Amino acid sequence: MNARFSSFFGAVMLLVLVCAGMLAAQVSIPDSSALNFPIKEILITGNEITQNEIILREMKIKPGMLVTETVLERDRLRVQGLNLFGRVEFLLSREDISSILTIKVTEEWYIFPLPYWQLTDQKPPKLIYGFRYLQKNFRGRAESFSGSLWGGENHGFAFSHVNPWMKGTPALSRSINVYQITQASRNLAVHDQGLEHRQTVAEATVGKRWTLEFSGQVGVRFRLIQADNSQQLATSGAVDQILEANFGVIWDGRDLWQFPRRGFYGLSRFSHGWILNSDHQFSRLIEDFRVYVPYRRTSLCARLAWQPGWGEIAPYDWYIVEDSTPIRSFRLCDEGKSLVLTSLETRIVLFPLHYFTWQDAPYFKQYFTNLRYGLAAEVFVDAGDVYNKGTEITSSSLMWGYGGGLILRLPYVDVIRLECSWNPKYSFADVLFTWKVGISF
């Protein structure tokens, strides 16, 4: 694991250091007097696939408004947060007694029919391999459509369609997911018995976006769970049939969703489930709050999550803590119906975001334009506990993890984290090295 980690880290660092990129302002105001006049028109260029309204609906700026450089930058980040463009640039220019805002976007390649593989967190790691089709900007409306088929240590299939804003509706969203996965049971009671369980799931969610930051969702999910042993199920039979309903509200005021440096995020969701082939019921509440405070090239990030459960929660829905999930640490192993988690993380930009264009690309040259890359460091501490009803949470019962790492910003992947973490109960020689895609929170 260490050798693979070192080789991967070395290759990426070499790429970052060798590439001669361009660091330029994302918001340009050649004539500062343009800020003193209302915006007459908003022009969008570079969006050969993406429809104009997909960009404009993310912005608070409208024609007729006076703006500041801060307001321009915040709207630019909202457009960047669509995760559709390699680069987004705002240009404010003056025209007589008004100003014109020009938005230039660099579209990415959106269709990815690719084979993939990954290693599990088990010791020794085991292989999962398969094929995935992903279309990120379906119909040019920021919709995503994906299908996957995989085998190896676990096997299954998945189909998903997400429409973040259905056309002709008052900002309604919709998502549909169907999947099946067969995997080894991880619960401690059967962990060493080599047992498997299979989940077949169909779920649908409808949401309403009330403002750019505030939205609500209602959803329904139906599951069939089959297992080798009744210890893995909520009923005494061979199959659990579960119907669930959920409702949630989200406030997302982050400047970006993949590498946020400023803002607040809050999620509150309640779900209730009925096990149809018995008289069992269960409920779960999810509260998740995150805050990001920037200072120059540093951002202090904090998270507090509480996810209690009540009723007949089956073992396959228990929270399981092991190694770096969900607490980044070493030699952790525990399970329970409920979870409490807190994290503090400092992110330091070492190499600001640059852009590189492959001028001699033989094909699809437009998709090798403005490829972004950058580098940041992180230092973090995680603490949490899983518990059941009647269990008292104390400072001595909490599980802890400390660590640090590098955050790589790369085109089409966006964020890769290379982390090392350890537990205060062990020595610094007992370090866990991991690499993952996406920001931890």
C-alpha positions as CSV (number, residue, x, y, z in Angstrom):
1,M,0.0,0.0,0.0
2,N,2.8,2.4,0.9
3,A,4.6,1.8,-2.4
4,R,1.5,2.4,-4.5
5,F,0.8,5.5,-2.5
6,S,4.3,6.9,-3.0
7,S,4.3,6.1,-6.7
8,F,0.9,7.7,-7.3
9,F,1.9,10.8,-5.2
10,G,5.2,11.1,-7.1
11,A,3.6,10.9,-10.5
12,V,0.9,13.5,-9.7
13,M,3.4,15.9,-8.1
14,L,5.6,15.6,-11.2
15,L,2.7,16.5,-13.4
16,V,1.8,19.6,-11.3
17,L,5.4,20.8,-11.3
18,V,6.1,20.2,-14.9
19,C,3.0,21.7,-16.4
20,A,3.5,25.4,-17.4
21,G,0.0,26.7,-16.6
22,M,-1.6,30.1,-16.5
23,L,-2.8,31.8,-13.3
24,A,-5.2,34.6,-14.3
25,A,-8.0,36.6,-12.8
26,Q,-11.4,34.9,-13.0
27,V,-13.3,38.2,-12.7
28,S,-12.0,41.0,-15.0
29,I,-13.0,44.6,-14.9
30,P,-10.8,46.5,-17.3
31,D,-12.6,49.8,-16.5
32,S,-13.5,50.1,-12.8
33,S,-16.1,52.7,-13.7
34,A,-18.2,49.9,-15.0
35,L,-19.1,49.1,-11.4
36,N,-21.0,52.5,-11.2
37,F,-23.5,51.6,-13.9
38,P,-26.3,49.1,-14.0
39,I,-25.9,45.9,-16.1
40,K,-27.6,46.3,-19.4
41,E,-27.1,42.8,-20.7
42,I,-25.6,39.4,-19.8
43,L,-23.8,37.6,-22.6
44,I,-22.7,33.9,-22.4
45,T,-20.0,32.4,-24.7
46,G,-18.5,29.0,-24.9
47,N,-21.6,27.0,-24.0
48,E,-22.1,24.9,-27.2
49,I,-24.1,22.3,-25.3
50,T,-25.3,23.9,-22.0
51,Q,-28.4,26.0,-22.3
52,N,-28.2,29.7,-21.2
53,E,-30.9,29.3,-18.5
54,I,-28.9,26.6,-16.7
55,I,-26.2,29.2,-16.1
56,L,-28.5,32.2,-15.4
57,R,-30.6,30.4,-12.9
58,E,-27.5,30.0,-10.6
59,M,-26.9,33.7,-10.5
60,K,-28.3,36.5,-8.3
61,I,-27.1,39.1,-10.8
62,K,-29.8,40.3,-13.1
63,P,-30.0,43.0,-15.8
64,G,-30.5,46.4,-14.3
65,M,-28.5,45.7,-11.1
66,L,-25.4,47.5,-9.8
67,V,-22.8,45.0,-8.7
68,T,-19.5,44.8,-6.8
69,E,-16.5,42.7,-7.5
70,T,-17.4,40.5,-4.5
71,V,-20.9,39.9,-5.9
72,L,-19.4,39.0,-9.3
73,E,-17.0,36.5,-7.8
74,R,-19.8,34.8,-5.7
75,D,-22.0,34.3,-8.8
76,R,-19.0,33.1,-10.8
77,L,-18.4,30.4,-8.1
78,R,-22.1,29.4,-8.2
79,V,-21.8,28.8,-12.0
80,Q,-18.5,26.9,-11.4
81,G,-20.3,24.9,-8.8
82,L,-22.5,23.3,-11.5
83,N,-19.5,21.0,-12.1
84,L,-20.1,21.4,-15.8
85,F,-17.2,23.7,-16.8
86,G,-13.4,23.5,-16.6
87,R,-13.3,27.2,-16.2
88,V,-15.7,30.1,-15.7
89,E,-14.7,33.7,-16.3
90,F,-16.6,36.9,-15.8
91,L,-15.8,40.1,-17.7
92,L,-17.6,43.4,-16.8
93,S,-17.2,46.1,-19.4
94,R,-18.6,49.6,-19.7
95,E,-20.9,50.7,-22.6
96,D,-21.9,54.4,-22.3
97,I,-24.0,54.7,-19.2
98,S,-24.4,51.0,-18.6
99,S,-22.3,47.9,-18.3
100,I,-22.2,44.5,-20.0
101,L,-21.4,41.3,-18.2
102,T,-19.8,38.6,-20.4
103,I,-19.6,35.1,-19.1
104,K,-17.1,32.8,-20.8
105,V,-17.3,29.1,-19.9
106,T,-15.0,26.3,-21.0
107,E,-17.2,23.1,-21.4
108,E,-15.8,19.8,-20.4
109,W,-16.3,16.4,-22.0
110,Y,-19.5,15.1,-20.5
111,I,-19.8,11.4,-21.7
112,F,-17.7,8.8,-20.0
113,P,-18.2,5.1,-21.1
114,L,-15.3,3.7,-19.1
115,P,-14.2,0.5,-17.4
116,Y,-13.2,1.0,-13.8
117,W,-11.7,-0.8,-10.8
118,Q,-11.2,-0.1,-7.1
119,L,-9.7,-1.8,-4.1
120,T,-11.8,-2.4,-0.9
121,D,-10.7,-1.3,2.6
122,Q,-10.3,-4.9,3.6
123,K,-6.9,-6.3,4.6
124,P,-5.6,-7.5,2.3
125,P,-7.5,-5.3,-0.2
126,K,-9.8,-7.1,-2.7
127,L,-10.6,-6.0,-6.3
128,I,-13.9,-4.7,-7.6
129,Y,-14.1,-4.2,-11.4
130,G,-16.8,-3.2,-13.9
131,F,-18.0,-0.8,-16.6
132,R,-19.7,2.5,-16.1
133,Y,-21.5,4.9,-18.4
134,L,-21.9,8.5,-17.2
135,Q,-23.4,11.5,-19.0
136,K,-23.0,14.6,-16.8
137,N,-24.8,17.2,-18.9
138,F,-27.7,15.2,-20.4
139,R,-29.7,17.3,-22.9
140,G,-27.6,20.3,-22.0
141,R,-29.6,20.9,-18.8
142,A,-27.2,19.8,-16.1
143,E,-29.0,16.4,-15.8
144,S,-27.0,13.4,-15.1
145,F,-27.6,9.8,-16.4
146,S,-25.5,6.9,-15.3
147,G,-25.5,3.1,-15.6
148,S,-23.0,0.6,-14.0
149,L,-22.3,-3.1,-14.0
150,W,-19.6,-4.6,-11.8
151,G,-18.2,-7.8,-10.2
152,G,-15.4,-9.0,-8.1
153,E,-15.5,-8.8,-4.3
154,N,-19.1,-7.5,-4.6
155,H,-21.3,-7.4,-7.7
156,G,-24.3,-5.6,-8.9
157,F,-25.8,-3.0,-11.2
158,A,-27.1,0.5,-10.9
159,F,-29.1,3.1,-13.0
160,S,-29.6,6.7,-12.1
161,H,-31.2,9.8,-13.6
162,V,-31.1,13.2,-11.8
163,N,-32.8,16.3,-13.1
164,P,-31.9,19.3,-10.9
165,W,-34.6,21.5,-12.4
166,M,-37.4,20.1,-14.5
167,K,-38.2,22.4,-17.4
168,G,-41.6,24.1,-17.2
169,T,-41.9,23.6,-13.4
170,P,-41.5,26.0,-10.5
171,A,-37.9,24.9,-9.8
172,L,-38.8,21.3,-9.1
173,S,-36.1,18.6,-9.2
174,R,-36.4,14.8,-9.6
175,S,-34.1,11.8,-9.2
176,I,-34.7,8.1,-9.9
177,N,-32.3,5.3,-8.8
178,V,-32.5,1.6,-9.3
179,Y,-29.7,-0.7,-8.1
180,Q,-28.8,-4.1,-6.8
181,I,-25.7,-5.0,-4.9
182,T,-24.5,-8.3,-3.4
183,Q,-21.7,-8.0,-0.9
184,A,-20.2,-9.6,2.2
185,S,-21.9,-8.7,5.5
186,R,-19.7,-6.4,7.5
187,N,-21.6,-6.6,10.9
188,L,-19.4,-7.9,13.7
189,A,-21.8,-10.7,14.6
190,V,-21.3,-12.4,11.2
191,H,-18.1,-10.7,10.0
192,D,-16.0,-13.9,10.1
193,Q,-18.6,-16.2,8.7
194,G,-18.2,-15.2,5.0
195,L,-21.9,-14.5,4.7
196,E,-23.4,-12.3,1.9
197,H,-26.5,-10.2,1.6
198,R,-28.2,-8.7,-1.4
199,Q,-30.1,-5.4,-1.6
200,T,-32.4,-4.6,-4.5
201,V,-33.5,-1.0,-4.4
202,A,-35.8,1.4,-6.3
203,E,-36.1,5.0,-5.1
204,A,-37.5,8.3,-6.3
205,T,-37.2,11.8,-4.9
206,V,-38.9,15.1,-5.8
207,G,-37.4,18.4,-4.6
208,K,-38.3,22.1,-4.6
209,R,-35.7,24.8,-4.8
210,W,-37.1,27.8,-2.9
211,T,-34.0,30.0,-3.2
212,L,-30.5,29.6,-4.5
213,E,-29.5,28.3,-1.1
214,F,-32.7,26.7,0.4
215,S,-34.4,23.6,-0.9
216,G,-36.7,20.8,0.3
217,Q,-37.1,17.1,-0.7
218,V,-39.6,14.3,-0.3
219,G,-38.8,10.7,-1.4
220,V,-39.8,7.1,-1.2
221,R,-37.7,4.0,-1.3
222,F,-38.5,0.3,-1.7
223,R,-36.0,-2.4,-0.8
224,L,-35.7,-6.2,-0.9
225,I,-33.0,-7.6,1.3
226,Q,-32.0,-11.2,1.0
227,A,-29.4,-12.9,3.3
228,D,-27.7,-16.2,4.1
229,N,-28.5,-16.0,7.8
230,S,-31.4,-14.7,9.8
231,Q,-28.9,-12.8,12.0
232,Q,-28.5,-10.4,9.1
233,L,-32.2,-9.5,8.8
234,A,-34.9,-7.8,10.8
235,T,-37.3,-10.7,10.3
236,S,-37.0,-14.5,10.8
237,G,-37.5,-15.2,7.1
238,A,-35.1,-15.1,4.2
239,V,-36.2,-11.7,2.8
240,D,-37.0,-8.3,4.3
241,Q,-39.4,-6.1,2.3
242,I,-39.0,-2.5,3.3
243,L,-40.9,0.7,2.3
244,E,-39.5,4.0,3.4
245,A,-40.6,7.6,3.2
246,N,-38.4,10.6,3.9
247,F,-38.5,14.4,4.1
248,G,-35.6,16.8,4.3
249,V,-34.5,20.4,4.0
250,I,-31.1,21.7,2.9
251,W,-29.4,25.1,3.2
252,D,-26.4,25.2,1.0
253,G,-24.6,28.6,1.1
254,R,-21.1,27.2,0.2
255,D,-19.1,29.0,-2.5
256,L,-18.3,25.6,-4.0
257,W,-19.4,22.0,-3.3
258,Q,-16.2,20.2,-4.0
259,F,-13.6,22.6,-2.5
260,P,-15.5,25.0,-0.4
261,R,-13.7,27.8,1.4
262,R,-16.6,30.0,2.6
263,G,-20.1,29.5,3.7
264,F,-22.5,27.3,5.6
265,Y,-24.2,24.0,4.9
266,G,-27.1,22.5,6.9
267,L,-29.1,19.3,6.3
268,S,-32.1,18.0,8.3
269,R,-33.8,14.8,7.1
270,F,-36.3,12.5,8.7
271,S,-37.2,9.0,7.4
272,H,-39.6,6.3,8.5
273,G,-39.6,2.7,7.4
274,W,-42.1,-0.1,7.5
275,I,-40.9,-3.8,7.2
276,L,-43.9,-5.0,5.2
277,N,-43.6,-8.7,6.0
278,S,-43.7,-8.0,9.7
279,D,-45.0,-5.5,12.1
280,H,-41.6,-3.8,12.6
281,Q,-41.0,-0.1,12.0
282,F,-38.0,2.2,12.4
283,S,-37.1,5.8,12.1
284,R,-33.9,7.8,11.5
285,L,-33.0,11.5,11.8
286,I,-30.0,13.0,10.1
287,E,-28.6,16.4,11.2
288,D,-25.5,17.6,9.4
289,F,-24.0,21.1,9.8
290,R,-20.8,22.4,8.2
291,V,-19.1,25.8,8.3
292,Y,-16.2,27.2,6.3
293,V,-14.3,30.3,7.2
294,P,-11.5,31.6,4.9
295,Y,-8.4,33.6,5.8
296,R,-6.1,34.4,3.0
297,R,-4.9,31.1,1.6
298,T,-6.3,29.1,4.6
299,S,-9.8,27.9,5.3
300,L,-11.0,26.5,8.6
301,C,-13.7,23.9,8.2
302,A,-15.9,22.4,10.9
303,R,-18.5,19.7,10.8
304,L,-21.0,18.4,13.4
305,A,-23.3,15.4,12.5
306,W,-25.9,13.6,14.6
307,Q,-27.7,10.6,13.1
308,P,-29.9,8.8,15.7
309,G,-32.1,5.8,14.9
310,W,-35.1,4.3,16.6
311,G,-37.1,1.1,16.4
312,E,-36.2,-2.1,14.6
313,I,-33.2,-1.0,12.5
314,A,-31.8,-4.1,10.8
315,P,-28.1,-4.9,11.0
316,Y,-27.5,-4.0,7.4
317,D,-28.6,-0.4,8.2
318,W,-26.3,0.0,11.2
319,Y,-23.4,2.4,11.1
320,I,-20.1,0.6,10.9
321,V,-16.8,2.3,11.8
322,E,-13.7,0.7,10.4
323,D,-10.3,2.2,9.6
324,S,-10.9,5.5,7.7
325,T,-14.7,5.3,7.5
326,P,-16.3,7.5,8.6
327,I,-13.6,8.5,11.2
328,R,-10.2,8.9,9.6
329,S,-8.0,6.9,11.9
330,F,-6.2,3.6,12.4
331,R,-7.5,0.3,13.8
332,L,-11.1,1.4,14.5
333,C,-13.9,-1.2,14.7
334,D,-17.4,-0.6,16.0
335,E,-21.0,-0.6,15.0
336,G,-24.3,0.8,16.2
337,K,-27.8,2.1,15.2
338,S,-26.9,5.7,15.8
339,L,-23.9,8.0,15.0
340,V,-22.4,11.2,16.3
341,L,-19.5,12.7,14.4
342,T,-17.4,15.9,14.5
343,S,-14.5,17.1,12.4
344,L,-12.1,20.1,12.3
345,E,-10.0,20.6,9.3
346,T,-7.6,23.3,8.1
347,R,-7.0,23.6,4.4
348,I,-4.1,25.6,3.1
349,V,-3.6,26.5,-0.6
350,L,-0.1,25.7,-1.6
351,F,-0.4,26.1,-5.3
352,P,-3.3,28.2,-6.5
353,L,-5.5,27.0,-9.3
354,H,-3.8,27.2,-12.7
355,Y,-5.0,26.4,-16.2
356,F,-3.2,24.5,-18.9
357,T,-4.2,24.2,-22.6
358,W,-2.9,21.4,-24.8
359,Q,-2.3,23.4,-28.0
360,D,-1.3,20.3,-30.1
361,A,-4.2,18.0,-29.1
362,P,-4.9,15.9,-32.2
363,Y,-8.6,15.5,-31.6
364,F,-11.3,17.3,-29.6
365,K,-9.0,20.2,-28.9
366,Q,-11.8,22.2,-27.2
367,Y,-11.9,19.6,-24.4
368,F,-8.2,20.1,-23.6
369,T,-8.6,23.8,-23.0
370,N,-8.3,25.4,-19.6
371,L,-7.5,22.2,-17.8
372,R,-7.3,23.2,-14.1
373,Y,-4.8,21.9,-11.5
374,G,-3.6,23.1,-8.1
375,L,-2.4,21.8,-4.7
376,A,-3.5,22.3,-1.1
377,A,-2.6,20.8,2.2
378,E,-4.9,19.7,5.0
379,V,-4.6,19.0,8.7
380,F,-7.6,17.4,10.5
381,V,-9.0,15.8,13.6
382,D,-12.1,13.6,13.7
383,A,-14.0,12.3,16.7
384,G,-17.2,10.3,16.9
385,D,-19.1,7.4,18.3
386,V,-21.7,4.8,17.3
387,Y,-24.2,3.8,19.9
388,N,-27.5,2.1,20.6
389,K,-30.5,3.1,22.8
390,G,-29.5,3.4,26.4
391,T,-25.8,3.9,25.7
392,E,-24.2,6.9,27.3
393,I,-21.8,8.9,25.1
394,T,-18.8,10.2,27.1
395,S,-15.4,11.7,26.1
396,S,-13.7,8.4,27.0
397,S,-16.0,6.4,24.6
398,L,-15.3,8.7,21.6
399,M,-13.1,7.3,18.9
400,W,-10.5,9.8,17.7
401,G,-8.4,10.3,14.6
402,Y,-5.7,12.8,13.6
403,G,-3.9,13.3,10.3
404,G,-3.0,15.4,7.4
405,G,-2.5,15.1,3.7
406,L,-2.5,16.8,0.3
407,I,-5.5,17.8,-1.8
408,L,-4.8,17.6,-5.6
409,R,-7.0,19.6,-8.0
410,L,-7.0,17.9,-11.4
411,P,-9.1,18.2,-14.5
412,Y,-12.2,15.9,-14.8
413,V,-11.5,14.5,-11.3
414,D,-11.5,17.8,-9.5
415,V,-10.3,16.6,-6.1
416,I,-8.1,13.7,-5.0
417,R,-7.1,13.5,-1.3
418,L,-3.9,11.7,-0.3
419,E,-4.1,11.3,3.5
420,C,-2.2,9.8,6.4
421,S,-4.1,9.3,9.7
422,W,-3.5,7.7,13.1
423,N,-5.2,7.0,16.4
424,P,-3.8,8.5,19.7
425,K,-3.9,5.1,21.3
426,Y,-1.2,3.9,19.0
427,S,2.3,5.1,18.0
428,F,3.0,7.3,15.0
429,A,4.5,4.2,13.4
430,D,0.9,2.9,13.0
431,V,-0.1,5.3,10.2
432,L,-2.9,4.6,7.7
433,F,-2.3,5.8,4.2
434,T,-5.4,6.3,2.0
435,W,-6.4,8.1,-1.2
436,K,-9.9,9.1,-2.0
437,V,-11.8,11.2,-4.6
438,G,-13.7,14.2,-3.4
439,I,-13.6,16.5,-0.3
440,S,-14.3,14.7,3.0
441,F,-16.9,17.3,4.0
